[in-house]
């Protein structure tokens, strides 16, 4: 195989994870503007071993999920309804929702 072809193949493979991490699976524009504070997570759930990792957040909220969440799961904990976003998002647990102290 020619060195140029090998170099191009390696460059394409290296760029794939970067392209995946840009959109979080969410459309650009108005949705991205409303999701500026999201995704963030205080209690990280499970993550894949991929680079970058794709994670599920274990945060629960009584008022419902963020509007950008595609898979909002409702559960009853202690007699009241709570909601958790079950989306698996790139670097979901990287940013905390709590303000810096």
C-alpha positions as CSV (number, residue, x, y, z in Angstrom):
1,X,0.0,0.0,0.0
2,X,1.3,3.5,-0.8
3,X,2.3,5.7,2.1
4,X,-0.1,8.4,0.9
5,X,-3.1,6.1,1.0
6,X,-2.2,4.9,4.4
7,X,-1.8,8.4,5.7
8,X,-5.2,9.4,4.3
9,X,-6.9,6.3,5.9
10,X,-5.3,7.1,9.3
11,X,-6.5,10.8,9.1
12,X,-10.0,9.7,8.3
13,X,-10.2,7.3,11.1
14,X,-8.8,9.9,13.5
15,X,-11.4,12.5,12.5
16,X,-14.4,10.2,13.0
17,X,-14.7,10.6,16.8
18,X,-14.4,14.4,16.4
19,X,-17.3,14.6,14.0
20,X,-19.4,12.4,16.3
21,X,-18.9,14.6,19.4
22,X,-20.0,17.9,17.8
23,X,-23.8,17.5,17.6
24,X,-24.7,15.2,20.5
25,X,-27.3,13.7,18.2
26,X,-29.3,17.0,18.5
27,X,-30.1,19.3,15.6
28,X,-28.3,22.7,15.3
29,X,-30.0,26.1,15.5
30,X,-32.8,26.9,17.9
31,X,-32.6,23.5,19.8
32,X,-28.9,24.0,20.2
33,X,-29.4,27.4,21.7
34,X,-32.0,26.2,24.2
35,X,-29.7,23.3,25.1
36,X,-26.7,25.6,25.9
37,X,-26.7,24.5,29.5
38,X,-27.3,20.9,28.5
39,X,-26.0,18.2,28.5
40,X,-24.7,18.4,32.1
41,X,-24.9,15.7,34.8
42,X,-24.3,15.6,38.5
43,X,-24.6,11.8,39.0
44,X,-23.0,9.9,36.1
45,X,-24.5,6.5,35.2
46,X,-22.9,4.0,32.8
47,X,-20.4,5.0,30.1
48,X,-19.0,3.2,27.1
49,X,-15.3,2.6,26.8
50,X,-15.2,4.4,23.5
51,X,-13.1,7.6,23.0
52,X,-14.8,9.9,23.7
53,X,-17.1,8.1,26.1
54,X,-20.9,8.0,25.6
55,X,-22.7,8.2,28.9
56,X,-26.1,8.0,30.6
57,X,-26.8,10.4,33.4
58,X,-28.5,9.1,36.6
59,X,-29.9,12.5,37.7
60,X,-33.6,12.5,38.5
61,X,-35.9,15.5,38.5
62,X,-39.6,15.7,39.6
63,X,-40.4,18.3,37.0
64,X,-39.5,16.3,33.9
65,X,-36.5,16.0,31.5
66,X,-34.8,18.8,29.6
67,X,-36.6,19.5,26.3
68,X,-33.7,18.3,24.3
69,X,-33.8,14.8,25.9
70,X,-35.1,12.2,23.4
71,X,-35.7,9.3,25.8
72,X,-37.2,10.6,29.1
73,X,-37.9,7.8,31.5
74,X,-40.6,8.2,34.3
75,X,-40.3,6.2,37.5
76,X,-42.1,6.3,40.8
77,X,-39.6,6.7,43.7
78,X,-41.0,7.0,47.2
79,X,-44.5,7.5,46.0
80,X,-43.8,10.5,43.7
81,X,-43.0,10.6,40.0
82,X,-39.4,11.4,39.0
83,X,-37.9,11.6,35.5
84,X,-34.5,10.7,34.1
85,X,-33.0,11.3,30.7
86,X,-31.9,7.9,29.4
87,X,-30.1,9.3,26.3
88,X,-26.6,8.0,25.8
89,X,-24.7,11.2,24.9
90,X,-21.0,11.8,24.1
91,X,-19.2,13.3,27.2
92,X,-22.6,13.6,29.0
93,X,-20.9,13.4,32.4
94,X,-18.1,15.9,31.5
95,X,-19.9,19.0,32.8
96,X,-21.6,19.2,36.2
97,X,-25.0,21.0,36.4
98,X,-24.1,22.4,39.8
99,X,-22.6,25.9,39.7
100,X,-18.9,26.1,40.6
101,X,-18.3,26.9,44.3
